Amino acid sequence: MEVILLERIARLGQMGETVKVRDGYARNYLLPTGRALRSNAANQARFEAQKAQLVQRNEERKTEARGVAETLEGRSFIVVRSAGETGQLYGSVSTRDIADILAAQDYKVGRNQVELNNPIKTIGLHTVSISLHPEVVVGIQLNIARSPDEAERQARGESLTSADAIYGVDEPDYAQAAAEDLEDEAAEGEAEGDDEEVAG
């Protein structure tokens, strides 16, 4: 279906452009939300008559979005979730969860404004883009941890993966810590062998 865009839409086109989209996308999203009109002579004339109003409305929305972006840019939000020793979440953090987290902090953001290709499934620091307006995108940080204490440690740069939990070290020292463990076990084994010889 061909539609006339009433506002700029990312990866689709600018206001006033006539673009071809899938019928379902047009019927279920673009037309009902007032972002586009079916492409025909009557609607083209309607668009031209309303163009000045649409441009003004777009500028107002953009200004409002920039105001929100200034308060949101670079903010970090702590998300406490259950996770295993490897840092794998029992579940995931989706666009709906992120919108709810922002709503709890008095930011009105719809889940369709959260740009997330796949749900987040691990603890750690994750950067997420929020599209407040087609021309205003802001980045926030999600600090996903098993507890507020772990979130603080993570924010300071500590890694909370299973190697840390087992050896109490950062990932690069994992191999060295494992080798030291093997040496200790070997030394204990030799000591036990010496004791047996003395007893015999």
N, CA and C atoms as an extended XYZ file, in Angstrom:
600
Properties=species:S:1:pos:R:3:atomname:S:1:resname:S:1:resid:I:1 pbc="F F F"
N         0.848       -1.194        0.000 N   MET     1
C         0.000        0.000        0.000 CA  MET     1
C         0.886        1.248        0.000 C   MET     1
N         0.490        2.238       -0.752 N   GLU     2
C         1.222        3.506       -0.777 CA  GLU     2
C         0.555        4.487        0.169 C   GLU     2
N         1.401        5.158        0.979 N   VAL     3
C         0.874        6.126        1.956 CA  VAL     3
C         1.666        7.423        1.884 C   VAL     3
N         1.026        8.508        2.336 N   ILE     4
C         1.691        9.810        2.442 CA  ILE     4
C         2.043        9.983        3.916 C   ILE     4
N         3.319       10.166        4.212 N   LEU     5
C         3.754       10.302        5.608 CA  LEU     5
C         3.407       11.692        6.144 C   LEU     5
N         2.813       11.709        7.327 N   LEU     6
C         2.457       12.980        7.977 CA  LEU     6
C         3.523       13.425        8.968 C   LEU     6
N         4.557       12.600        9.154 N   GLU     7
C         5.713       12.956        9.979 CA  GLU     7
C         6.886       12.106        9.538 C   GLU     7
N         8.083       12.509        9.971 N   ARG     8
C         9.272       11.730        9.608 CA  ARG     8
C         9.239       10.429       10.387 C   ARG     8
N         9.485        9.327        9.695 N   ILE     9
C         9.522        8.010       10.347 CA  ILE     9
C        10.854        7.365        9.989 C   ILE     9
N        11.606        6.984       11.033 N   ALA    10
C        12.934        6.412       10.835 CA  ALA    10
C        12.879        5.212        9.900 C   ALA    10
N        13.865        5.120        9.028 N   ARG    11
C        14.017        4.037        8.060 CA  ARG    11
C        12.844        3.926        7.077 C   ARG    11
N        12.018        4.978        6.997 N   LEU    12
C        10.892        4.934        6.068 CA  LEU    12
C        10.866        6.172        5.175 C   LEU    12
N        10.914        7.363        5.778 N   GLY    13
C        10.932        8.564        4.960 CA  GLY    13
C        10.596        9.830        5.734 C   GLY    13
N        10.619       10.959        5.008 N   GLN    14
C        10.359       12.279        5.587 CA  GLN    14
C         8.883       12.647        5.451 C   GLN    14
N         8.464       13.675        6.195 N   MET    15
C         7.093       14.174        6.106 CA  MET    15
C         6.781       14.573        4.661 C   MET    15
N         5.611       14.155        4.184 N   GLY    16
C         5.169       14.511        2.847 CA  GLY    16
C         5.550       13.526        1.770 C   GLY    16
N         6.462       12.615        2.070 N   GLU    17
C         6.875       11.624        1.068 CA  GLU    17
C         5.802       10.559        0.894 C   GLU    17
N         5.685       10.057       -0.320 N   THR    18
C         4.795        8.932       -0.591 CA  THR    18
C         5.669        7.689       -0.638 C   THR    18
N         5.376        6.727        0.244 N   VAL    19
C         6.194        5.517        0.344 CA  VAL    19
C         5.314        4.278        0.261 C   VAL    19
N         5.911        3.184       -0.164 N   LYS    20
C         5.196        1.911       -0.243 CA  LYS    20
C         5.525        1.104        1.008 C   LYS    20
N         4.487        0.657        1.718 N   VAL    21
C         4.669       -0.137        2.942 CA  VAL    21
C         3.762       -1.364        2.875 C   VAL    21
N         3.988       -2.295        3.782 N   ARG    22
C         3.130       -3.483        3.864 CA  ARG    22
C         1.739       -3.062        4.311 C   ARG    22
N         0.737       -3.743        3.772 N   ASP    23
C        -0.654       -3.408        4.090 CA  ASP    23
C        -0.929       -3.456        5.594 C   ASP    23
N        -0.442       -4.503        6.254 N   GLY    24
C        -0.677       -4.658        7.704 CA  GLY    24
C        -0.068       -3.531        8.508 C   GLY    24
N         1.148       -3.110        8.136 N   TYR    25
C         1.837       -2.016        8.834 CA  TYR    25
C         1.046       -0.722        8.683 C   TYR    25
N         0.522       -0.494        7.479 N   ALA    26
C        -0.270        0.718        7.230 CA  ALA    26
C        -1.585        0.671        8.011 C   ALA    26
N        -2.323       -0.444        7.875 N   ARG    27
C        -3.649       -0.555        8.510 CA  ARG    27
C        -3.589       -0.593       10.033 C   ARG    27
N        -2.569       -1.272       10.582 N   ASN    28
C        -2.507       -1.472       12.034 CA  ASN    28
C        -1.723       -0.407       12.785 C   ASN    28
N        -0.858        0.328       12.081 N   TYR    29
C        -0.018        1.295       12.798 CA  TYR    29
C        -0.056        2.699       12.202 C   TYR    29
N         0.348        2.851       10.954 N   LEU    30
C         0.486        4.190       10.366 CA  LEU    30
C        -0.838        4.954       10.257 C   LEU    30
N        -1.867        4.320        9.719 N   LEU    31
C        -3.157        5.012        9.520 CA  LEU    31
C        -3.887        5.284       10.841 C   LEU    31
N        -4.054        4.274       11.748 N   PRO    32
C        -4.797        4.538       12.992 CA  PRO    32
C        -4.121        5.548       13.921 C   PRO    32
N        -2.780        5.632       13.885 N   THR    33
C        -2.075        6.559       14.780 CA  THR    33
C        -1.905        7.945       14.167 C   THR    33
N        -2.420        8.134       12.954 N   GLY    34
C        -2.354        9.460       12.331 CA  GLY    34
C        -0.982        9.830       11.802 C   GLY    34
N        -0.147        8.828       11.543 N   ARG    35
C         1.194        9.102       11.030 CA  ARG    35
C         1.232        9.127        9.502 C   ARG    35
N         0.143        8.668        8.871 N   ALA    36
C         0.116        8.626        7.402 CA  ALA    36
C        -1.321        8.641        6.894 C   ALA    36
N        -1.455        8.941        5.610 N   LEU    37
C        -2.745        8.883        4.907 CA  LEU    37
C        -2.561        7.983        3.695 C   LEU    37
N        -3.656        7.328        3.258 N   ARG    38
C        -3.587        6.546        2.025 CA  ARG    38
C        -3.213        7.491        0.881 C   ARG    38
N        -2.413        7.002       -0.025 N   SER    39
C        -1.971        7.838       -1.133 CA  SER    39
C        -3.039        7.896       -2.224 C   SER    39
N        -3.685        9.077       -2.352 N   ASN    40
C        -4.608        9.341       -3.457 CA  ASN    40
C        -4.675       10.856       -3.649 C   ASN    40
N        -5.317       11.291       -4.702 N   ALA    41
C        -5.346       12.722       -5.041 CA  ALA    41
C        -5.998       13.556       -3.945 C   ALA    41
N        -7.101       13.048       -3.371 N   ALA    42
C        -7.816       13.793       -2.325 CA  ALA    42
C        -6.932       13.973       -1.083 C   ALA    42
N        -6.257       12.890       -0.689 N   ASN    43
C        -5.397       12.978        0.501 CA  ASN    43
C        -4.148       13.820        0.238 C   ASN    43
N        -3.674       13.811       -1.009 N   GLN    44
C        -2.516       14.646       -1.356 CA  GLN    44
C        -2.893       16.116       -1.202 C   GLN    44
N        -4.079       16.477       -1.665 N   ALA    45
C        -4.570       17.861       -1.540 CA  ALA    45
C        -4.772       18.211       -0.063 C   ALA    45
N        -5.298       17.239        0.711 N   ARG    46
C        -5.512       17.448        2.162 CA  ARG    46
C        -4.179       17.699        2.870 C   ARG    46
N        -3.165       16.901        2.483 N   PHE    47
C        -1.840       17.078        3.084 CA  PHE    47
C        -1.294       18.464        2.780 C   PHE    47
N        -1.385       18.894        1.527 N   GLU    48
C        -0.867       20.209        1.136 CA  GLU    48
C        -1.565       21.329        1.906 C   GLU    48
N        -2.875       21.166        2.145 N   ALA    49
C        -3.638       22.181        2.888 CA  ALA    49
C        -3.227       22.227        4.356 C   ALA    49
N        -2.852       21.065        4.912 N   GLN    50
C        -2.507       20.989        6.342 CA  GLN    50
C        -1.008       21.051        6.607 C   GLN    50
N        -0.218       21.173        5.551 N   LYS    51
C         1.239       21.058        5.693 CA  LYS    51
C         1.805       22.032        6.735 C   LYS    51
N         1.395       23.280        6.708 N   ALA    52
C         1.916       24.276        7.654 CA  ALA    52
C         1.609       23.862        9.104 C   ALA    52
N         0.377       23.378        9.344 N   GLN    53
C        -0.004       22.934       10.687 CA  GLN    53
C         0.814       21.725       11.120 C   GLN    53
N         1.005       20.789       10.187 N   LEU    54
C         1.767       19.582       10.501 CA  LEU    54
C         3.219       19.909       10.842 C   LEU    54
N         3.810       20.833       10.082 N   VAL    55
C         5.194       21.241       10.347 CA  VAL    55
C         5.291       21.897       11.720 C   VAL    55
N         4.328       22.744       12.048 N   GLN    56
C         4.327       23.419       13.349 CA  GLN    56
C         4.152       22.403       14.488 C   GLN    56
N         3.211       21.464       14.315 N   ARG    57
C         2.973       20.438       15.341 CA  ARG    57
C         4.224       19.581       15.538 C   ARG    57
N         4.907       19.248       14.428 N   ASN    58
C         6.130       18.465       14.495 CA  ASN    58
C         7.216       19.208       15.274 C   ASN    58
N         7.347       20.526       15.030 N   GLU    59
C         8.350       21.331       15.745 CA  GLU    59
C         8.052       21.380       17.246 C   GLU    59
N         6.756       21.486       17.600 N   GLU    60
C         6.370       21.504       19.016 CA  GLU    60
C         6.729       20.187       19.691 C   GLU    60
N         6.419       19.084       19.016 N   ARG    61
C         6.747       17.760       19.568 CA  ARG    61
C         8.258       17.585       19.723 C   ARG    61
N         9.007       18.071       18.719 N   LYS    62
C        10.464       17.945       18.761 CA  LYS    62
C        11.037       18.738       19.933 C   LYS    62
N        10.525       19.964       20.159 N   THR    63
C        10.986       20.799       21.273 CA  THR    63
C        10.688       20.121       22.605 C   THR    63
N         9.486       19.567       22.716 N   GLU    64
C         9.097       18.857       23.943 CA  GLU    64
C         9.999       17.645       24.169 C   GLU    64
N        10.276       16.898       23.095 N   ALA    65
C        11.143       15.711       23.188 CA  ALA    65
C        12.561       16.100       23.592 C   ALA    65
N        13.049       17.228       23.071 N   ARG    66
C        14.404       17.679       23.443 CA  ARG    66
C        14.482       18.016       24.923 C   ARG    66
N        13.401       18.613       25.457 N   GLY    67
C        13.352       18.926       26.893 CA  GLY    67
C        13.459       17.673       27.741 C   GLY    67
N        12.725       16.621       27.352 N   VAL    68
C        12.779       15.342       28.078 CA  VAL    68
C        14.162       14.707       27.895 C   VAL    68
N        14.706       14.807       26.684 N   ALA    69
C        16.013       14.213       26.386 CA  ALA    69
C        17.108       14.799       27.272 C   ALA    69
N        17.044       16.103       27.546 N   GLU    70
C        18.059       16.743       28.389 CA  GLU    70
C        18.066       16.151       29.800 C   GLU    70
N        16.878       15.816       30.326 N   THR    71
C        16.817       15.256       31.681 CA  THR    71
C        17.128       13.762       31.689 C   THR    71
N        16.956       13.098       30.541 N   LEU    72
C        17.114       11.643       30.469 CA  LEU    72
C        18.489       11.199       29.989 C   LEU    72
N        19.151       12.007       29.169 N   GLU    73
C        20.431       11.649       28.549 CA  GLU    73
C        21.462       11.187       29.580 C   GLU    73
N        21.985        9.977       29.360 N   GLY    74
C        23.063        9.461       30.191 CA  GLY    74
C        22.659        8.962       31.564 C   GLY    74
N        21.377        9.000       31.905 N   ARG    75
C        20.943        8.529       33.222 CA  ARG    75
C        21.087        7.021       33.327 C   ARG    75
N        21.311        6.572       34.551 N   SER    76
C        21.443        5.139       34.800 CA  SER    76
C        20.289        4.682       35.686 C   SER    76
N        19.699        3.548       35.347 N   PHE    77
C        18.583        3.000       36.107 CA  PHE    77
C        18.957        1.603       36.595 C   PHE    77
N        18.746        1.354       37.883 N   ILE    78
C        19.054        0.048       38.462 CA  ILE    78
C        17.842       -0.863       38.300 C   ILE    78
N        18.103       -2.058       37.790 N   VAL    79
C        17.057       -3.062       37.603 CA  VAL    79
C        17.489       -4.311       38.363 C   VAL    79
N        16.733       -4.695       39.395 N   VAL    80
C        17.071       -5.881       40.186 CA  VAL    80
C        16.284       -7.070       39.651 C   VAL    80
N        17.019       -8.118       39.265 N   ARG    81
C        16.406       -9.335       38.720 CA  ARG    81
C        17.126      -10.564       39.280 C   ARG    81
N        16.417      -11.683       39.319 N   SER    82
C        17.025      -12.955       39.721 CA  SER    82
C        17.875      -13.477       38.568 C   SER    82
N        19.060      -13.998       38.917 N   ALA    83
C        19.963      -14.525       37.888 CA  ALA    83
C        20.826      -15.622       38.487 C   ALA    83
N        21.334      -16.487       37.623 N   GLY    84
C        22.221      -17.568       38.045 CA  GLY    84
C        23.642      -17.069       38.257 C   GLY    84
N        24.525      -17.993       38.652 N   GLU    85
C        25.931      -17.655       38.917 CA  GLU    85
C        26.641      -17.129       37.674 C   GLU    85
N        26.206      -17.585       36.493 N   THR    86
C        26.856      -17.155       35.249 CA  THR    86
C        26.395      -15.769       34.812 C   THR    86
N        25.376      -15.216       35.507 N   GLY    87
C        24.868      -13.900       35.148 CA  GLY    87
C        23.676      -13.970       34.213 C   GLY    87
N        23.232      -15.188       33.885 N   GLN    88
C        22.062      -15.385       33.013 CA  GLN    88
C        20.793      -15.104       33.823 C   GLN    88
N        19.936      -14.214       33.305 N   LEU    89
C        18.701      -13.873       34.010 CA  LEU    89
C        17.695      -15.012       33.944 C   LEU    89
N        16.900      -15.149       35.020 N   TYR    90
C        15.756      -16.067       34.990 CA  TYR    90
C        14.610      -15.276       34.385 C   TYR    90
N        14.544      -15.240       33.055 N   GLY    91
C        13.592      -14.386       32.356 CA  GLY    91
C        14.393      -13.390       31.527 C   GLY    91
N        13.831      -12.215       31.280 N   SER    92
C        14.533      -11.197       30.507 CA  SER    92
C        13.970       -9.819       30.816 C   SER    92
N        14.647       -8.790       30.312 N   VAL    93
C        14.172       -7.408       30.443 CA  VAL    93
C        13.756       -6.967       29.044 C   VAL    93
N        12.452       -6.709       28.868 N   SER    94
C        11.906       -6.382       27.550 CA  SER    94
C        11.626       -4.883       27.424 C   SER    94
N        11.143       -4.483       26.253 N   THR    95
C        10.805       -3.071       26.020 CA  THR    95
C         9.713       -2.612       26.987 C   THR    95
N         8.751       -3.496       27.273 N   ARG    96
C         7.675       -3.152       28.219 CA  ARG    96
C         8.256       -2.904       29.619 C   ARG    96
N         9.200       -3.768       30.052 N   ASP    97
C         9.837       -3.593       31.367 CA  ASP    97
C        10.564       -2.253       31.443 C   ASP    97
N        11.275       -1.902       30.370 N   ILE    98
C        12.047       -0.650       30.349 CA  ILE    98
C        11.091        0.543       30.410 C   ILE    98
N         9.983        0.481       29.654 N   ALA    99
C         8.986        1.565       29.695 CA  ALA    99
C         8.407        1.701       31.103 C   ALA    99
N         8.165        0.566       31.782 N   ASP   100
C         7.637        0.590       33.160 CA  ASP   100
C         8.650        1.187       34.129 C   ASP   100
N         9.926        0.857       33.939 N   ILE   101
C        10.992        1.391       34.800 CA  ILE   101
C        11.061        2.913       34.658 C   ILE   101
N        10.972        3.396       33.414 N   LEU   102
C        11.002        4.838       33.168 CA  LEU   102
C         9.740        5.512       33.705 C   LEU   102
N         8.585        4.850       33.575 N   ALA   103
C         7.325        5.405       34.085 CA  ALA   103
C         7.380        5.561       35.608 C   ALA   103
N         8.045        4.618       36.280 N   ALA   104
C         8.183        4.698       37.739 CA  ALA   104
C         9.004        5.917       38.154 C   ALA   104
N         9.828        6.431       37.223 N   GLN   105
C        10.643        7.623       37.483 CA  GLN   105
C        10.011        8.872       36.846 C   GLN   105
N         8.711        8.774       36.495 N   ASP   106
C         7.937        9.884       35.913 CA  ASP   106
C         8.353       10.289       34.497 C   ASP   106
N         8.876        9.331       33.725 N   TYR   107
C         9.161        9.583       32.308 CA  TYR   107
C         8.103        8.844       31.503 C   TYR   107
N         7.352        9.575       30.691 N   LYS   108
C         6.311        8.941       29.879 CA  LYS   108
C         6.909        8.493       28.556 C   LYS   108
N         7.256        7.226       28.515 N   VAL   109
C         7.856        6.632       27.320 CA  VAL   109
C         7.084        5.361       26.991 C   VAL   109
N         6.622        5.246       25.756 N   GLY   110
C         5.914        4.042       25.320 CA  GLY   110
C         6.905        2.947       24.980 C   GLY   110
N         6.465        1.702       25.087 N   ARG   111
C         7.395        0.597       24.799 CA  ARG   111
C         7.845        0.601       23.341 C   ARG   111
N         7.018        1.173       22.435 N   ASN   112
C         7.439        1.241       21.031 CA  ASN   112
C         8.510        2.314       20.811 C   ASN   112
N         8.786        3.139       21.841 N   GLN   113
C         9.849        4.142       21.736 CA  GLN   113
C        11.198        3.590       22.209 C   GLN   113
N        11.169        2.411       22.851 N   VAL   114
C        12.402        1.782       23.336 CA  VAL   114
C        12.992        0.965       22.188 C   VAL   114
N        14.210        1.301       21.795 N   GLU   115
C        14.860        0.608       20.677 CA  GLU   115
C        15.720       -0.535       21.216 C   GLU   115
N        15.152       -1.733       21.142 N   LEU   116
C        15.811       -2.919       21.680 CA  LEU   116
C        15.583       -4.054       20.694 C   LEU   116
N        16.644       -4.530       20.039 N   ASN   117
C        16.487       -5.590       19.039 CA  ASN   117
C        16.075       -6.914       19.668 C   ASN   117
N        16.687       -7.235       20.815 N   ASN   118
C        16.378       -8.471       21.538 CA  ASN   118
C        16.266       -8.166       23.016 C   ASN   118
N        15.422       -8.902       23.745 N   PRO   119
C        15.338       -8.683       25.196 CA  PRO   119
C        16.706       -8.914       25.852 C   PRO   119
N        16.961       -8.210       26.956 N   ILE   120
C        18.229       -8.355       27.678 CA  ILE   120
C        18.131       -9.580       28.573 C   ILE   120
N        19.124      -10.484       28.491 N   LYS   121
C        19.048      -11.742       29.230 CA  LYS   121
C        20.206      -11.973       30.193 C   LYS   121
N        21.067      -10.952       30.381 N   THR   122
C        22.204      -11.121       31.292 CA  THR   122
C        22.330       -9.901       32.204 C   THR   122
N        22.940      -10.129       33.382 N   ILE   123
C        23.216       -8.985       34.255 CA  ILE   123
C        24.340       -8.175       33.627 C   ILE   123
N        24.511       -6.945       34.091 N   GLY   124
C        25.566       -6.093       33.555 CA  GLY   124
C        25.043       -4.711       33.232 C   GLY   124
N        25.911       -3.894       32.641 N   LEU   125
C        25.545       -2.545       32.228 CA  LEU   125
C        25.165       -2.587       30.753 C   LEU   125
N        23.947       -2.167       30.444 N   HIS   126
C        23.444       -2.207       29.067 CA  HIS   126
C        22.996       -0.809       28.652 C   HIS   126
N        23.453       -0.350       27.475 N   THR   127
C        23.020        0.945       26.945 CA  THR   127
C        21.824        0.712       26.025 C   THR   127
N        20.767        1.491       26.252 N   VAL   128
C        19.533        1.351       25.475 CA  VAL   128
C        19.168        2.714       24.887 C   VAL   128
N        18.746        2.728       23.624 N   SER   129
C        18.322        3.975       22.975 CA  SER   129
C        16.811        4.153       23.116 C   SER   129
N        16.410        5.386       23.434 N   ILE   130
C        14.999        5.734       23.548 CA  ILE   130
C        14.700        6.770       22.471 C   ILE   130
N        13.748        6.468       21.584 N   SER   131
C        13.372        7.388       20.508 CA  SER   131
C        12.187        8.238       20.970 C   SER   131
N        12.487        9.429       21.486 N   LEU   132
C        11.448       10.317       22.014 CA  LEU   132
C        10.676       10.998       20.887 C   LEU   132
N        11.319       11.085       19.729 N   HIS   133
C        10.753       11.732       18.526 CA  HIS   133
C        11.593       11.191       17.373 C   HIS   133
N        11.051       11.127       16.160 N   PRO   134
C        11.862       10.603       15.053 CA  PRO   134
C        13.229       11.277       14.902 C   PRO   134
N        13.349       12.527       15.392 N   GLU   135
C        14.620       13.240       15.263 CA  GLU   135
C        15.338       13.425       16.598 C   GLU   135
N        14.790       12.837       17.677 N   VAL   136
C        15.409       12.972       19.006 CA  VAL   136
C        15.534       11.583       19.638 C   VAL   136
N        16.767       11.077       19.645 N   VAL   137
C        17.042        9.773       20.246 CA  VAL   137
C        18.033        9.982       21.385 C   VAL   137
N        17.761        9.347       22.532 N   VAL   138
C        18.587        9.535       23.717 CA  VAL   138
C        19.040        8.171       24.238 C   VAL   138
N        20.244        8.132       24.818 N   GLY   139
C        20.775        6.878       25.359 CA  GLY   139
C        20.703        6.857       26.878 C   GLY   139
N        20.223        5.735       27.428 N   ILE   140
C        20.219        5.546       28.884 CA  ILE   140
C        20.991        4.272       29.202 C   ILE   140
N        21.345        4.109       30.478 N   GLN   141
C        22.062        2.908       30.882 CA  GLN   141
C        21.217        2.123       31.881 C   GLN   141
N        21.101        0.819       31.647 N   LEU   142
C        20.424       -0.059       32.591 CA  LEU   142
C        21.486       -0.855       33.329 C   LEU   142
N        21.462       -0.765       34.655 N   ASN   143
C        22.384       -1.507       35.497 CA  ASN   143
C        21.601       -2.692       36.058 C   ASN   143
N        21.693       -3.831       35.376 N   ILE   144
C        20.917       -5.011       35.765 CA  ILE   144
C        21.761       -5.886       36.673 C   ILE   144
N        21.244       -6.106       37.889 N   ALA   145
C        21.991       -6.863       38.891 CA  ALA   145
C        21.032       -7.687       39.747 C   ALA   145
N        21.625       -8.572       40.594 N   ARG   146
C        20.805       -9.426       41.465 CA  ARG   146
C        20.363       -8.707       42.732 C   ARG   146
N        21.039       -7.600       43.080 N   SER   147
C        20.678       -6.835       44.280 CA  SER   147
C        21.188       -5.400       44.129 C   SER   147
N        20.657       -4.457       44.927 N   PRO   148
C        21.165       -3.075       44.858 CA  PRO   148
C        22.661       -3.002       45.166 C   PRO   148
N        23.137       -3.879       46.085 N   ASP   149
C        24.560       -3.908       46.441 CA  ASP   149
C        25.398       -4.307       45.224 C   ASP   149
N        24.953       -5.349       44.503 N   GLU   150
C        25.668       -5.774       43.296 CA  GLU   150
C        25.633       -4.684       42.226 C   GLU   150
N        24.515       -3.964       42.136 N   ALA   151
C        24.401       -2.876       41.156 CA  ALA   151
C        25.443       -1.806       41.440 C   ALA   151
N        25.653       -1.488       42.729 N   GLU   152
C        26.677       -0.493       43.107 CA  GLU   152
C        28.062       -0.985       42.706 C   GLU   152
N        28.350       -2.261       43.000 N   ARG   153
C        29.658       -2.825       42.646 CA  ARG   153
C        29.861       -2.805       41.130 C   ARG   153
N        28.807       -3.136       40.392 N   GLN   154
C        28.872       -3.142       38.935 CA  GLN   154
C        29.136       -1.738       38.388 C   GLN   154
N        28.477       -0.741       39.009 N   ALA   155
C        28.643        0.652       38.581 CA  ALA   155
C        30.088        1.112       38.784 C   ALA   155
N        30.763        0.536       39.789 N   ARG   156
C        32.172        0.885       40.045 CA  ARG   156
C        33.117        0.164       39.090 C   ARG   156
N        32.565       -0.752       38.277 N   GLY   157
C        33.398       -1.439       37.293 CA  GLY   157
C        33.711       -2.882       37.612 C   GLY   157
N        33.182       -3.403       38.731 N   GLU   158
C        33.425       -4.810       39.066 CA  GLU   158
C        32.608       -5.701       38.154 C   GLU   158
N        33.172       -6.864       37.800 N   SER   159
C        32.438       -7.852       37.005 CA  SER   159
C        31.856       -8.879       37.963 C   SER   159
N        30.607       -9.296       37.712 N   LEU   160
C        29.934      -10.209       38.641 CA  LEU   160
C        29.603      -11.552       38.004 C   LEU   160
N        30.485      -12.024       37.115 N   THR   161
C        30.236      -13.305       36.449 CA  THR   161
C        30.644      -14.461       37.343 C   THR   161
N        30.416      -15.691       36.882 N   SER   162
C        30.666      -16.872       37.701 CA  SER   162
C        32.138      -17.032       38.069 C   SER   162
N        33.068      -16.617       37.194 N   ALA   163
C        34.494      -16.737       37.515 CA  ALA   163
C        34.801      -15.913       38.759 C   ALA   163
N        34.185      -14.745       38.876 N   ASP   164
C        34.394      -13.903       40.052 CA  ASP   164
C        33.847      -14.579       41.293 C   ASP   164
N        32.644      -15.158       41.158 N   ALA   165
C        32.001      -15.787       42.304 CA  ALA   165
C        32.834      -16.970       42.802 C   ALA   165
N        33.429      -17.738       41.873 N   ILE   166
C        34.197      -18.927       42.262 CA  ILE   166
C        35.583      -18.551       42.782 C   ILE   166
N        36.284      -17.689       42.034 N   TYR   167
C        37.673      -17.397       42.371 CA  TYR   167
C        37.891      -16.037       43.030 C   TYR   167
N        36.884      -15.173       43.009 N   GLY   168
C        37.033      -13.847       43.603 CA  GLY   168
C        37.988      -12.972       42.818 C   GLY   168
N        38.058      -13.181       41.509 N   VAL   169
C        38.972      -12.413       40.657 CA  VAL   169
C        38.246      -11.979       39.397 C   VAL   169
N        38.873      -11.084       38.638 N   ASP   170
C        38.325      -10.658       37.360 CA  ASP   170
C        38.602      -11.731       36.312 C   ASP   170
N        37.867      -11.690       35.207 N   GLU   171
C        37.983      -12.692       34.145 CA  GLU   171
C        39.421      -12.937       33.655 C   GLU   171
N        40.237      -11.879       33.404 N   PRO   172
C        41.570      -12.140       32.855 CA  PRO   172
C        42.423      -13.024       33.770 C   PRO   172
N        42.174      -13.019       35.088 N   ASP   173
C        42.966      -13.801       36.029 CA  ASP   173
C        42.383      -15.195       36.254 C   ASP   173
N        41.316      -15.532       35.540 N   TYR   174
C        40.611      -16.795       35.726 CA  TYR   174
C        41.558      -17.980       35.546 C   TYR   174
N        42.307      -17.997       34.434 N   ALA   175
C        43.192      -19.124       34.133 CA  ALA   175
C        44.270      -19.270       35.195 C   ALA   175
N        44.824      -18.146       35.622 N   GLN   176
C        45.875      -18.188       36.637 CA  GLN   176
C        45.321      -18.726       37.959 C   GLN   176
N        44.130      -18.266       38.356 N   ALA   177
C        43.517      -18.727       39.606 CA  ALA   177
C        43.225      -20.223       39.532 C   ALA   177
N        42.756      -20.696       38.368 N   ALA   178
C        42.460      -22.115       38.188 CA  ALA   178
C        43.753      -22.934       38.288 C   ALA   178
N        44.849      -22.428       37.690 N   ALA   179
C        46.136      -23.125       37.740 CA  ALA   179
C        46.644      -23.213       39.179 C   ALA   179
N        46.477      -22.108       39.946 N   GLU   180
C        46.895      -22.118       41.356 CA  GLU   180
C        46.109      -23.163       42.144 C   GLU   180
N        44.822      -23.291       41.852 N   ASP   181
C        43.992      -24.300       42.512 CA  ASP   181
C        44.527      -25.694       42.234 C   ASP   181
N        44.903      -25.959       40.964 N   LEU   182
C        45.433      -27.270       40.594 CA  LEU   182
C        46.753      -27.552       41.310 C   LEU   182
N        47.609      -26.545       41.412 N   GLU   183
C        48.881      -26.701       42.122 CA  GLU   183
C        48.639      -27.043       43.579 C   GLU   183
N        47.681      -26.335       44.213 N   ASP   184
C        47.354      -26.598       45.615 CA  ASP   184
C        46.868      -28.032       45.797 C   ASP   184
N        46.002      -28.483       44.866 N   GLU   185
C        45.490      -29.855       44.953 CA  GLU   185
C        46.626      -30.861       44.790 C   GLU   185
N        47.554      -30.596       43.867 N   ALA   186
C        48.687      -31.491       43.634 CA  ALA   186
C        49.572      -31.540       44.871 C   ALA   186
N        49.803      -30.383       45.494 N   ALA   187
C        50.637      -30.328       46.700 CA  ALA   187
C        49.978      -31.117       47.828 C   ALA   187
N        48.667      -30.988       47.969 N   GLU   188
C        47.941      -31.740       48.996 CA  GLU   188
C        48.045      -33.242       48.738 C   GLU   188
N        47.949      -33.640       47.481 N   GLY   189
C        48.044      -35.055       47.102 CA  GLY   189
C        49.418      -35.619       47.453 C   GLY   189
N        50.511      -34.848       47.186 N   GLU   190
C        51.872      -35.287       47.507 CA  GLU   190
C        52.046      -35.433       49.010 C   GLU   190
N        51.484      -34.475       49.768 N   ALA   191
C        51.593      -34.518       51.229 CA  ALA   191
C        50.904      -35.763       51.765 C   ALA   191
N        49.754      -36.123       51.216 N   GLU   192
C        49.038      -37.323       51.646 CA  GLU   192
C        49.851      -38.563       51.312 C   GLU   192
N        50.521      -38.576       50.134 N   GLY   193
C        51.373      -39.701       49.721 CA  GLY   193
C        52.537      -39.873       50.696 C   GLY   193
N        53.176      -38.776       51.144 N   ASP   194
C        54.282      -38.837       52.111 CA  ASP   194
C        53.802      -39.428       53.419 C   ASP   194
N        52.594      -39.053       53.869 N   ASP   195
C        52.047      -39.561       55.125 CA  ASP   195
C        51.842      -41.066       55.042 C   ASP   195
N        51.382      -41.559       53.888 N   GLU   196
C        51.144      -42.985       53.729 CA  GLU   196
C        52.451      -43.767       53.791 C   GLU   196
N        53.531      -43.203       53.172 N   GLU   197
C        54.835      -43.886       53.195 CA  GLU   197
C        55.362      -43.990       54.613 C   GLU   197
N        55.208      -42.923       55.397 N   VAL   198
C        55.692      -42.943       56.788 CA  VAL   198
C        54.929      -43.981       57.596 C   VAL   198
N        53.590      -44.051       57.350 N   ALA   199
C        52.764      -45.021       58.089 CA  ALA   199
C        53.156      -46.430       57.713 C   ALA   199
N        53.566      -46.667       56.435 N   GLY   200
C        53.896      -48.018       55.949 CA  GLY   200
C        55.230      -48.387       56.452 C   GLY   200
